[in-house]
Every structure is written in structure tokens, then in C-alpha cells.
């Protein structure tokens, strides 16, 4: 199904039941689409799945939900201007019912992959009408009722009651298609009764009086009529062709070389033509007499293009043969065709081949996707001869298609617009191709731009997350406010790089060398940051600051901070940098954290815990890890080996008892 059907469902479910219900429905059916695209194809089964999920969420019945979806679609398509098409079908609701198939036929130009059902108005009376629905989908009968009732109310001011009176192969709750118990294809057939006030339409229809000038008109000879419409044919009660226009017979001979030309007249119409629309329609008198307002499409059945068989038939003088000799002539043509096909494999058109014979010139030409001729028209009942006449014209879009079926402009009806439409289609074809190529180019450029934008966004996100923790950044995106948060307990780590630069030196070379060494050390420290257990806060001069327990709360913050300190000591020693040493200080306690600044914003920590951790680092010895008393108690209880350093005079704190961290717990 096209996305427009699901767009209507999404819009009105959200409007009627709220966004929360729609999200719950999407979770139930595992729908990954945040929105639906009008011209994109989606699975058919999604519609009944959504109806079943909505039924479970709201307590309404499944049939009620499908009926509601049908009404939603009618309300929704008015946004696209399709309500004007409905209103223009006629003054009465029955006029619309007669035009449903024609509307679907027109909509195929906008929605070429649309698998529309077939609907015919079978009977009418003052109390309503009966329509027959045919489709390859099951479970949509209640959806159609919703559409019919909403169209009647919205566009014709009628309150109708619609219900099913007959049903075949319909399965409630699914659209996968009817279950096939036999080899032949099955079709869902549902007959509806629509109850409404139809008295005005019936009065107009029954009381129509012919104009006196029409009564006095003489009868028109059928042959004259067939000359005016050369693709027309006449059907009797047995659905056999009794008369036919000159061009339809010639076209049949051209597409069926080797067949008896006289066999066209008197043959059942289904032996010569395939009814493409209405789909799965039974071709009999009673059915067609009720479908005189429906547009039919008949496709000519052909055996293929074979030049020798074509010449064999055209060169025969069939007028001088009796029935037996006609069969013999047909046998000769078929024998030559078989001989030609045996010697030239691929020239008989069992399907599109690389090289074909032009039936008009006999020259070999490349195949352009040849297809049989399509005749589109309407069935009319002629009372004088008690027959149905199929008044039609060939469906041809441009000159290429005209030649592919072996016709010329002079073969088309001179009094209609067929010739003008073919020429206009050919003239506009090149323009459309150019426009299509430009749109394809723009589409490719847009895809590249989107890929580039995604790449830039990813790079921007990575840069942002390097300055601000990801959870904090996501919260700031939503609220557009700076986030300030307090933490009951974290472990703050300070690491200072020592002996890499003499502050009194004025040698540029030494300064550059110091920067390179500092970069090596800090890069090594970055490699030991394991998110989300430890987060790098910042670097100031020679000092590297990190924290465990913020912004992601971590009850094991002290252990993770000590683990990192032990790893970085080992990591930096492995680089064997001359004269370079590091010292580490760790303290645990409460802090306040937040994003500070507009230009190059940073995630900063504040509190006495940070100051104490800094003092643990500044009073530490090279290649040592100094812990505060509180941090040492936390890690000692879980197996870390610590050694008392004694009481140390700490700036701003006085004397404090500190500990050396020796190693982690044994595995």
C-alpha cells in the first residue's frame, strides 16, 4: 500500500487518541517508521496490524478500527485536492459509485504501483444500491465501508448504512491474500448493500424522455458505425464477436500470423482478448450488461512476430478456399513458421527477444519492449440488434509505442484526439527524459550532500563529546540550558608530568621538545580512560585531571580511579622517556559539576574534594600514588594494598594522614 493510506491513519489516530496511544501502537506492531512517505510502498499487512493494536489499546473492536481508518483516508485525501475529483464525478452518490473504477484508473498515473480493487454498481433502487467489490487483498471489507459512509456524508450530505450481504475468500484481520486451496488464483469478492435515500436519482433516471428530434432520427447502419470506430467490435449474448471494425481485425492478423483471418468473427471474445480491467471480471452477458458505466481494458492475445508465417497468410487467397482448405492453408503457414523458427532460433516471439521482425516492413530491428495492443473503452447496449458494442480506442502514449504494436497515425480514429495525444506524448517525452535526468542528478547530489552532512555531524558530535560528557550534551540539546548537578561521592584524580621543561629556559627547541613529550604522556593517559568508569575533565599546564563517579554515577568510583592510576604509572614507564616522571593524587568526596562558558564550554568540577585531590598530587613523590585517608579506607577494604605515609603538611589543610597505593587486589 502507498504511504498516503498510512499517513491518514497516523494523523487521525494521533488527533483522536493522542500521541501516547500512537507510540504504544507502533511498539506493539514493531513499526520503525516515525513518519510515512506519500509515494513509498509499505507492507499490506501493516494496516490490519495497526488496527488490531489500536483495538487492544482502546478497547474498540477490530472492525470499528478498520472502519475508522477508511473514514480517515477520505478526510485526509482532501488535503491533496482529490475531493474535487470526487465531487466532479456527478450530482448524485450513484454517479460516484459508477465512477469508482474510473477514478482508480486515473490515479494509476500518479501511483503506478497501486493495486486498486475493482468495484461495480450492480443494482439500484429508491432505497439504495448494491456494489460488488473484487480484490486480491483480504480483510479490507470494513475499511471500504468506512470510505463509502464518509464519502456519502462529506460530499453528498447522505447518511448511509453499509453492510455485507455476500462474501467469498475474505479473511478478517489480514491482507496477505486469500488462502489458495486450488491451483487457480483466488479473488476476494464482497457484495455490499448501501441503504440511503436514492429516490431523486431514480426519478431522474426513470422519467427521462427522449427529445422529439431524436425520435425522428433514422436508424444508422452498423457498417457505417464500424467505419467511424475502426477498433470497435460487437458481442452477442454468447460473448462471441459478430461484427468488428477493420483496424481491430487487421491488428489481430498482424499479431497472430499463421491464424485463419476469418476466425476472428464468431470467436468467443476471451479467446482473442484478455480482460485486464476490471480485474477478474467474469465475461458473460449478465455481468457486462450491469457494467455499462465501467471502463474496460482488453489486451489482444497474440502468438508473436514471424515474417514467413505472416507472408504465408497474407499471400493466400482465402476467398477461394472452403473450410477444409482454410485449415490446410493455416497448417501450411504454421509449418513454415515452425521451419523458420527451427533454423532461426529467437525470431519467434515467445517473449521479448533481442531482435524482432517489424510486421510492417519485414526488417529486423531491436526490441523496444514490445507489447500487445490495449483497447480501452465502454460497453453499450444496442437495442435494435440486441447486442453489446465495445466502443474503444487503442491506448498509445507516443510514437515509439505506436510503431511497437504495428500501427500508424492514419489507423487511429480521425475524429477523436488519439492522433493529437500520440504526437503530444512524443513531443513531451524528450522533455520529460531531460527533466528526469536532471532530477536524478539532483537526487544524487542531494544524497552526497546528506552523506557529507552526516559525516560533519558525526565529527561535530565527537568534538562536542570530547569537551562535554555525552549525557550532559544530550540533556543540553533538549533543554537548551546549562546543566549543573551535585554528586554525593566521586573520586577525583590529578596527574602531574614532571621534569620535562625548565621554566627558566629561553630555548625554542627545548620548548618544542617539551610539548612533544607532554603530548606523548597525555596521549598515553587518554588511552587508559575507560568510559563510563573514568571521565577526563581537563588538562592545565602539566596537570591531567580525571574523575570517576561523574557524570555517570558509579558506586565503585574509588576502585576505578585507583585502577587507572596504577595503569598510567605502568604505561608511562613503558615509554622510557628520559628524566620524565609522573605523580598521582586521589581523593574521594562530594562535588558539584556543571558546564561553564559559552566559547569553548567545559565540564568542570567544584568543591573541597577537588582541592584536596590537587594537594594529594602536589605533595606526592615521583612515580608514586598518594591517597587521602578516606579513599585509602574505601579501597583497602576491597583488597588494594596501601601503605601509610604518615602525616603530611598539606597547604590549606594542615597536617593530613595519607597513604601510598602500592598495587591492586589479587585476581
Secondary structure by P-SEA (a helix, b strand, c coil): ccaaaaaaaaaaaaaaccaaaaaaaaaaacccccccccccccccaaaaaaaaaaaaaccccaaaaaaaaaaaaaaccccccaaaaaaaccccaaaaaacaaaaaaaacccccccbbbbbbbcccccccbbbbbbcccccaaaaaaaaaaaaaacccccbbbbbbcccccccccccccccccccbbbbbbbbbbbbccaaaaaaaaaaccccccccccccccaaaaaaacccbbbbccccccccccaaaaaaaaaacccccccccccccccccccccccccccccaaaaaaaccbbbbbbbbbccccaaaaaaaaacccccccaaaaaaaaaaaaaaaaaaaaacccccccccccccccccccccccccccccbbbbbbbbbbccccccccccccccccaaaaaaacccccccccccaaaaaaaaaaaaaaaaaaaaaaaaaaaaaaaaaaaaaaaaaaaaaaaaaaaccaaaaaaaaaccbbbbbbbcbbbbbbbbbccccccccccaaaaaaaaaaaaaaaaaaaaaccccccccccccccbbbbbccccccccaaaaaaaaaaaaaaaaaaaaccccbbbbbbbbbccbbbbbbcccccccccccaaaaaaaaaaaaccccbbbbcaaaaaaaaaabbbbbbccccccccccbbbbbbbcccccc
